[in-house]
């Protein structure tokens, strides 16, 4: 239980720092790449906790993560804001080379779900990708929030 509390407080602390970075954004400072990287690392942390420590830890961490989902979305979308600013700084981030763990995990789980529903053979087989139920719940929450904003096409 102590480990879970440490994870909650660590996640919350880093999310608060990310929030401060997002709030202090100005065209002069352009700190949004740091917020983008931080959001990716927080989501990587969540996936790693569910993968290595199990569903129980991830489910206990979810309430600490949930209030920060809008900030995570904003930080992930901040790259597009920087690109729209004339003279906006670019990053060495290349999604082809630096695909975050959470993105590849999401892709693997979605692909496994598609293969499981489309094939009738071996219906009882356990997916090699893991279940990632709470991570999928987190992603669904992010999608719901994005769909609620009619200016965003999801």
Secondary structure, DSSP 8 states (H G I E B T S, - for coil): -HHHHHHHHHHHHHHHHHHHHHHT--TTT-THHHHHHHHHHHHHHHHHHHHHT-HHHHHHHHHHHHTTHHHHHHHHHHHHHHHHSTT----S--TTT---HHHHHHHHHHHHHHHHHH--TTTT---TT---HHHHHHHHHHHHHHHHSTTS--
